[in-house]
Amino acid sequence: MGEIMNVVLINKGNSIEYEVIIRDNKLKRHLYLYSNTGALIEQKEL
């Protein structure tokens, strides 16, 4: 997988999301956005 670079809790009033940025072994960064239930909402390379 890689190294966790940053984790942010996003409070949208009635819902909470978590943004996680991970750097892989090739030093590319990936953003993962999760819902409060842990479901993956979005994934993209930065």
mmCIF file of the N, C-alpha and C atoms, coordinates in Angstrom:
data_MODEL
# 
_entry.id   MODEL 
# 
loop_
_atom_site.group_PDB 
_atom_site.id 
_atom_site.type_symbol 
_atom_site.label_atom_id 
_atom_site.label_alt_id 
_atom_site.label_comp_id 
_atom_site.label_asym_id 
_atom_site.label_entity_id 
_atom_site.label_seq_id 
_atom_site.pdbx_PDB_ins_code 
_atom_site.Cartn_x 
_atom_site.Cartn_y 
_atom_site.Cartn_z 
_atom_site.occupancy 
_atom_site.B_iso_or_equiv 
_atom_site.pdbx_formal_charge 
_atom_site.auth_seq_id 
_atom_site.auth_comp_id 
_atom_site.auth_asym_id 
_atom_site.auth_atom_id 
_atom_site.pdbx_PDB_model_num 
ATOM 1   N N  . MET A 1 1  ? 0.842   -1.186 0.000  1.00 0.00 ? 1  MET A N  1 
ATOM 2   C CA . MET A 1 1  ? 0.000   0.000  0.000  1.00 0.00 ? 1  MET A CA 1 
ATOM 3   C C  . MET A 1 1  ? 0.880   1.240  0.000  1.00 0.00 ? 1  MET A C  1 
ATOM 4   N N  . GLY A 1 2  ? 1.353   1.686  1.135  1.00 0.00 ? 2  GLY A N  1 
ATOM 5   C CA . GLY A 1 2  ? 2.158   2.893  1.185  1.00 0.00 ? 2  GLY A CA 1 
ATOM 6   C C  . GLY A 1 2  ? 2.082   3.562  2.540  1.00 0.00 ? 2  GLY A C  1 
ATOM 7   N N  . GLU A 1 3  ? 2.403   4.837  2.544  1.00 0.00 ? 3  GLU A N  1 
ATOM 8   C CA . GLU A 1 3  ? 2.472   5.626  3.771  1.00 0.00 ? 3  GLU A CA 1 
ATOM 9   C C  . GLU A 1 3  ? 1.313   6.615  3.820  1.00 0.00 ? 3  GLU A C  1 
ATOM 10  N N  . ILE A 1 4  ? 0.656   6.703  4.967  1.00 0.00 ? 4  ILE A N  1 
ATOM 11  C CA . ILE A 1 4  ? -0.416  7.692  5.152  1.00 0.00 ? 4  ILE A CA 1 
ATOM 12  C C  . ILE A 1 4  ? 0.233   9.057  5.314  1.00 0.00 ? 4  ILE A C  1 
ATOM 13  N N  . MET A 1 5  ? -0.114  9.972  4.423  1.00 0.00 ? 5  MET A N  1 
ATOM 14  C CA . MET A 1 5  ? 0.444   11.321 4.451  1.00 0.00 ? 5  MET A CA 1 
ATOM 15  C C  . MET A 1 5  ? -0.436  12.288 5.235  1.00 0.00 ? 5  MET A C  1 
ATOM 16  N N  . ASN A 1 6  ? -1.775  12.110 5.107  1.00 0.00 ? 6  ASN A N  1 
ATOM 17  C CA . ASN A 1 6  ? -2.691  13.066 5.717  1.00 0.00 ? 6  ASN A CA 1 
ATOM 18  C C  . ASN A 1 6  ? -4.073  12.433 5.854  1.00 0.00 ? 6  ASN A C  1 
ATOM 19  N N  . VAL A 1 7  ? -4.772  12.774 6.935  1.00 0.00 ? 7  VAL A N  1 
ATOM 20  C CA . VAL A 1 7  ? -6.168  12.349 7.136  1.00 0.00 ? 7  VAL A CA 1 
ATOM 21  C C  . VAL A 1 7  ? -6.945  13.561 7.625  1.00 0.00 ? 7  VAL A C  1 
ATOM 22  N N  . VAL A 1 8  ? -8.091  13.806 6.982  1.00 0.00 ? 8  VAL A N  1 
ATOM 23  C CA . VAL A 1 8  ? -8.914  14.960 7.340  1.00 0.00 ? 8  VAL A CA 1 
ATOM 24  C C  . VAL A 1 8  ? -10.345 14.498 7.555  1.00 0.00 ? 8  VAL A C  1 
ATOM 25  N N  . LEU A 1 9  ? -10.969 14.932 8.635  1.00 0.00 ? 9  LEU A N  1 
ATOM 26  C CA . LEU A 1 9  ? -12.387 14.703 8.893  1.00 0.00 ? 9  LEU A CA 1 
ATOM 27  C C  . LEU A 1 9  ? -13.142 15.899 8.330  1.00 0.00 ? 9  LEU A C  1 
ATOM 28  N N  . ILE A 1 10 ? -14.129 15.636 7.475  1.00 0.00 ? 10 ILE A N  1 
ATOM 29  C CA . ILE A 1 10 ? -14.920 16.702 6.859  1.00 0.00 ? 10 ILE A CA 1 
ATOM 30  C C  . ILE A 1 10 ? -16.337 16.606 7.407  1.00 0.00 ? 10 ILE A C  1 
ATOM 31  N N  . ASN A 1 11 ? -16.764 17.627 8.148  1.00 0.00 ? 11 ASN A N  1 
ATOM 32  C CA . ASN A 1 11 ? -18.101 17.676 8.727  1.00 0.00 ? 11 ASN A CA 1 
ATOM 33  C C  . ASN A 1 11 ? -19.005 18.454 7.781  1.00 0.00 ? 11 ASN A C  1 
ATOM 34  N N  . LYS A 1 12 ? -19.964 17.765 7.174  1.00 0.00 ? 12 LYS A N  1 
ATOM 35  C CA . LYS A 1 12 ? -20.882 18.395 6.227  1.00 0.00 ? 12 LYS A CA 1 
ATOM 36  C C  . LYS A 1 12 ? -22.260 18.599 6.844  1.00 0.00 ? 12 LYS A C  1 
ATOM 37  N N  . GLY A 1 13 ? -22.309 18.860 8.128  1.00 0.00 ? 13 GLY A N  1 
ATOM 38  C CA . GLY A 1 13 ? -23.591 19.084 8.799  1.00 0.00 ? 13 GLY A CA 1 
ATOM 39  C C  . GLY A 1 13 ? -24.229 17.784 9.218  1.00 0.00 ? 13 GLY A C  1 
ATOM 40  N N  . ASN A 1 14 ? -24.953 17.141 8.299  1.00 0.00 ? 14 ASN A N  1 
ATOM 41  C CA . ASN A 1 14 ? -25.641 15.890 8.614  1.00 0.00 ? 14 ASN A CA 1 
ATOM 42  C C  . ASN A 1 14 ? -24.815 14.652 8.319  1.00 0.00 ? 14 ASN A C  1 
ATOM 43  N N  . SER A 1 15 ? -23.635 14.829 7.730  1.00 0.00 ? 15 SER A N  1 
ATOM 44  C CA . SER A 1 15 ? -22.795 13.677 7.412  1.00 0.00 ? 15 SER A CA 1 
ATOM 45  C C  . SER A 1 15 ? -21.318 14.024 7.638  1.00 0.00 ? 15 SER A C  1 
ATOM 46  N N  . ILE A 1 16 ? -20.546 12.996 7.856  1.00 0.00 ? 16 ILE A N  1 
ATOM 47  C CA . ILE A 1 16 ? -19.102 13.148 8.060  1.00 0.00 ? 16 ILE A CA 1 
ATOM 48  C C  . ILE A 1 16 ? -18.403 12.315 7.007  1.00 0.00 ? 16 ILE A C  1 
ATOM 49  N N  . GLU A 1 17 ? -17.349 12.890 6.404  1.00 0.00 ? 17 GLU A N  1 
ATOM 50  C CA . GLU A 1 17 ? -16.533 12.177 5.440  1.00 0.00 ? 17 GLU A CA 1 
ATOM 51  C C  . GLU A 1 17 ? -15.085 12.236 5.890  1.00 0.00 ? 17 GLU A C  1 
ATOM 52  N N  . TYR A 1 18 ? -14.299 11.286 5.426  1.00 0.00 ? 18 TYR A N  1 
ATOM 53  C CA . TYR A 1 18 ? -12.881 11.227 5.757  1.00 0.00 ? 18 TYR A CA 1 
ATOM 54  C C  . TYR A 1 18 ? -12.071 11.238 4.473  1.00 0.00 ? 18 TYR A C  1 
ATOM 55  N N  . GLU A 1 19 ? -11.116 12.159 4.388  1.00 0.00 ? 19 GLU A N  1 
ATOM 56  C CA . GLU A 1 19 ? -10.230 12.259 3.237  1.00 0.00 ? 19 GLU A CA 1 
ATOM 57  C C  . GLU A 1 19 ? -8.858  11.745 3.658  1.00 0.00 ? 19 GLU A C  1 
ATOM 58  N N  . VAL A 1 20 ? -8.338  10.763 2.939  1.00 0.00 ? 20 VAL A N  1 
ATOM 59  C CA . VAL A 1 20 ? -7.057  10.147 3.265  1.00 0.00 ? 20 VAL A CA 1 
ATOM 60  C C  . VAL A 1 20 ? -6.144  10.271 2.056  1.00 0.00 ? 20 VAL A C  1 
ATOM 61  N N  . ILE A 1 21 ? -4.922  10.769 2.273  1.00 0.00 ? 21 ILE A N  1 
ATOM 62  C CA . ILE A 1 21 ? -3.923  10.842 1.207  1.00 0.00 ? 21 ILE A CA 1 
ATOM 63  C C  . ILE A 1 21 ? -2.814  9.870  1.554  1.00 0.00 ? 21 ILE A C  1 
ATOM 64  N N  . ILE A 1 22 ? -2.525  8.971  0.617  1.00 0.00 ? 22 ILE A N  1 
ATOM 65  C CA . ILE A 1 22 ? -1.516  7.937  0.815  1.00 0.00 ? 22 ILE A CA 1 
ATOM 66  C C  . ILE A 1 22 ? -0.466  8.066  -0.285 1.00 0.00 ? 22 ILE A C  1 
ATOM 67  N N  . ARG A 1 23 ? 0.809   7.932  0.089  1.00 0.00 ? 23 ARG A N  1 
ATOM 68  C CA . ARG A 1 23 ? 1.903   7.917  -0.887 1.00 0.00 ? 23 ARG A CA 1 
ATOM 69  C C  . ARG A 1 23 ? 2.343   6.473  -1.069 1.00 0.00 ? 23 ARG A C  1 
ATOM 70  N N  . ASP A 1 24 ? 2.338   5.998  -2.310 1.00 0.00 ? 24 ASP A N  1 
ATOM 71  C CA . ASP A 1 24 ? 2.692   4.607  -2.562 1.00 0.00 ? 24 ASP A CA 1 
ATOM 72  C C  . ASP A 1 24 ? 4.212   4.422  -2.656 1.00 0.00 ? 24 ASP A C  1 
ATOM 73  N N  . ASN A 1 25 ? 4.634   3.201  -2.933 1.00 0.00 ? 25 ASN A N  1 
ATOM 74  C CA . ASN A 1 25 ? 6.061   2.878  -2.981 1.00 0.00 ? 25 ASN A CA 1 
ATOM 75  C C  . ASN A 1 25 ? 6.794   3.575  -4.121 1.00 0.00 ? 25 ASN A C  1 
ATOM 76  N N  . LYS A 1 26 ? 6.058   4.036  -5.139 1.00 0.00 ? 26 LYS A N  1 
ATOM 77  C CA . LYS A 1 26 ? 6.645   4.764  -6.263 1.00 0.00 ? 26 LYS A CA 1 
ATOM 78  C C  . LYS A 1 26 ? 6.556   6.268  -6.063 1.00 0.00 ? 26 LYS A C  1 
ATOM 79  N N  . LEU A 1 27 ? 6.196   6.700  -4.828 1.00 0.00 ? 27 LEU A N  1 
ATOM 80  C CA . LEU A 1 27 ? 6.087   8.097  -4.402 1.00 0.00 ? 27 LEU A CA 1 
ATOM 81  C C  . LEU A 1 27 ? 4.955   8.851  -5.097 1.00 0.00 ? 27 LEU A C  1 
ATOM 82  N N  . LYS A 1 28 ? 3.967   8.136  -5.626 1.00 0.00 ? 28 LYS A N  1 
ATOM 83  C CA . LYS A 1 28 ? 2.769   8.777  -6.168 1.00 0.00 ? 28 LYS A CA 1 
ATOM 84  C C  . LYS A 1 28 ? 1.741   8.888  -5.062 1.00 0.00 ? 28 LYS A C  1 
ATOM 85  N N  . ARG A 1 29 ? 1.026   10.022 -5.034 1.00 0.00 ? 29 ARG A N  1 
ATOM 86  C CA . ARG A 1 29 ? 0.021   10.250 -4.006 1.00 0.00 ? 29 ARG A CA 1 
ATOM 87  C C  . ARG A 1 29 ? -1.372  9.880  -4.522 1.00 0.00 ? 29 ARG A C  1 
ATOM 88  N N  . HIS A 1 30 ? -2.175  9.309  -3.636 1.00 0.00 ? 30 HIS A N  1 
ATOM 89  C CA . HIS A 1 30 ? -3.537  8.898  -3.965 1.00 0.00 ? 30 HIS A CA 1 
ATOM 90  C C  . HIS A 1 30 ? -4.475  9.446  -2.909 1.00 0.00 ? 30 HIS A C  1 
ATOM 91  N N  . LEU A 1 31 ? -5.620  9.965  -3.352 1.00 0.00 ? 31 LEU A N  1 
ATOM 92  C CA . LEU A 1 31 ? -6.635  10.487 -2.446 1.00 0.00 ? 31 LEU A CA 1 
ATOM 93  C C  . LEU A 1 31 ? -7.789  9.500  -2.377 1.00 0.00 ? 31 LEU A C  1 
ATOM 94  N N  . TYR A 1 32 ? -8.223  9.195  -1.165 1.00 0.00 ? 32 TYR A N  1 
ATOM 95  C CA . TYR A 1 32 ? -9.371  8.325  -0.922 1.00 0.00 ? 32 TYR A CA 1 
ATOM 96  C C  . TYR A 1 32 ? -10.358 9.107  -0.074 1.00 0.00 ? 32 TYR A C  1 
ATOM 97  N N  . LEU A 1 33 ? -11.620 9.108  -0.472 1.00 0.00 ? 33 LEU A N  1 
ATOM 98  C CA . LEU A 1 33 ? -12.675 9.784  0.273  1.00 0.00 ? 33 LEU A CA 1 
ATOM 99  C C  . LEU A 1 33 ? -13.659 8.726  0.751  1.00 0.00 ? 33 LEU A C  1 
ATOM 100 N N  . TYR A 1 34 ? -13.875 8.659  2.069  1.00 0.00 ? 34 TYR A N  1 
ATOM 101 C CA . TYR A 1 34 ? -14.737 7.648  2.687  1.00 0.00 ? 34 TYR A CA 1 
ATOM 102 C C  . TYR A 1 34 ? -15.919 8.309  3.378  1.00 0.00 ? 34 TYR A C  1 
ATOM 103 N N  . SER A 1 35 ? -17.049 7.613  3.390  1.00 0.00 ? 35 SER A N  1 
ATOM 104 C CA . SER A 1 35 ? -18.223 8.075  4.141  1.00 0.00 ? 35 SER A CA 1 
ATOM 105 C C  . SER A 1 35 ? -18.041 7.719  5.614  1.00 0.00 ? 35 SER A C  1 
ATOM 106 N N  . ASN A 1 36 ? -18.979 8.182  6.432  1.00 0.00 ? 36 ASN A N  1 
ATOM 107 C CA . ASN A 1 36 ? -18.904 7.881  7.869  1.00 0.00 ? 36 ASN A CA 1 
ATOM 108 C C  . ASN A 1 36 ? -19.109 6.400  8.166  1.00 0.00 ? 36 ASN A C  1 
ATOM 109 N N  . THR A 1 37 ? -19.635 5.636  7.195  1.00 0.00 ? 37 THR A N  1 
ATOM 110 C CA . THR A 1 37 ? -19.809 4.194  7.379  1.00 0.00 ? 37 THR A CA 1 
ATOM 111 C C  . THR A 1 37 ? -18.608 3.402  6.856  1.00 0.00 ? 37 THR A C  1 
ATOM 112 N N  . GLY A 1 38 ? -17.652 4.095  6.266  1.00 0.00 ? 38 GLY A N  1 
ATOM 113 C CA . GLY A 1 38 ? -16.463 3.428  5.738  1.00 0.00 ? 38 GLY A CA 1 
ATOM 114 C C  . GLY A 1 38 ? -16.544 3.059  4.274  1.00 0.00 ? 38 GLY A C  1 
ATOM 115 N N  . ALA A 1 39 ? -17.627 3.439  3.608  1.00 0.00 ? 39 ALA A N  1 
ATOM 116 C CA . ALA A 1 39 ? -17.765 3.160  2.178  1.00 0.00 ? 39 ALA A CA 1 
ATOM 117 C C  . ALA A 1 39 ? -16.890 4.118  1.373  1.00 0.00 ? 39 ALA A C  1 
ATOM 118 N N  . LEU A 1 40 ? -16.195 3.591  0.378  1.00 0.00 ? 40 LEU A N  1 
ATOM 119 C CA . LEU A 1 40 ? -15.343 4.408  -0.477 1.00 0.00 ? 40 LEU A CA 1 
ATOM 120 C C  . LEU A 1 40 ? -16.212 5.227  -1.420 1.00 0.00 ? 40 LEU A C  1 
ATOM 121 N N  . ILE A 1 41 ? -16.076 6.548  -1.367 1.00 0.00 ? 41 ILE A N  1 
ATOM 122 C CA . ILE A 1 41 ? -16.859 7.461  -2.206 1.00 0.00 ? 41 ILE A CA 1 
ATOM 123 C C  . ILE A 1 41 ? -16.081 7.812  -3.462 1.00 0.00 ? 41 ILE A C  1 
ATOM 124 N N  . GLU A 1 42 ? -14.791 8.100  -3.305 1.00 0.00 ? 42 GLU A N  1 
ATOM 125 C CA . GLU A 1 42 ? -13.981 8.551  -4.432 1.00 0.00 ? 42 GLU A CA 1 
ATOM 126 C C  . GLU A 1 42 ? -12.541 8.110  -4.241 1.00 0.00 ? 42 GLU A C  1 
ATOM 127 N N  . GLN A 1 43 ? -11.869 7.835  -5.348 1.00 0.00 ? 43 GLN A N  1 
ATOM 128 C CA . GLN A 1 43 ? -10.458 7.485  -5.324 1.00 0.00 ? 43 GLN A CA 1 
ATOM 129 C C  . GLN A 1 43 ? -9.820  8.100  -6.558 1.00 0.00 ? 43 GLN A C  1 
ATOM 130 N N  . LYS A 1 44 ? -8.708  8.837  -6.370 1.00 0.00 ? 44 LYS A N  1 
ATOM 131 C CA . LYS A 1 44 ? -8.016  9.389  -7.519 1.00 0.00 ? 44 LYS A CA 1 
ATOM 132 C C  . LYS A 1 44 ? -6.539  9.605  -7.200 1.00 0.00 ? 44 LYS A C  1 
ATOM 133 N N  . GLU A 1 45 ? -5.745  9.652  -8.255 1.00 0.00 ? 45 GLU A N  1 
ATOM 134 C CA . GLU A 1 45 ? -4.327  9.924  -8.109 1.00 0.00 ? 45 GLU A CA 1 
ATOM 135 C C  . GLU A 1 45 ? -4.125  11.426 -8.135 1.00 0.00 ? 45 GLU A C  1 
ATOM 136 N N  . LEU A 1 46 ? -3.260  11.908 -7.285 1.00 0.00 ? 46 LEU A N  1 
ATOM 137 C CA . LEU A 1 46 ? -2.990  13.356 -7.226 1.00 0.00 ? 46 LEU A CA 1 
ATOM 138 C C  . LEU A 1 46 ? -1.735  13.700 -7.999 1.00 0.00 ? 46 LEU A C  1 
# 
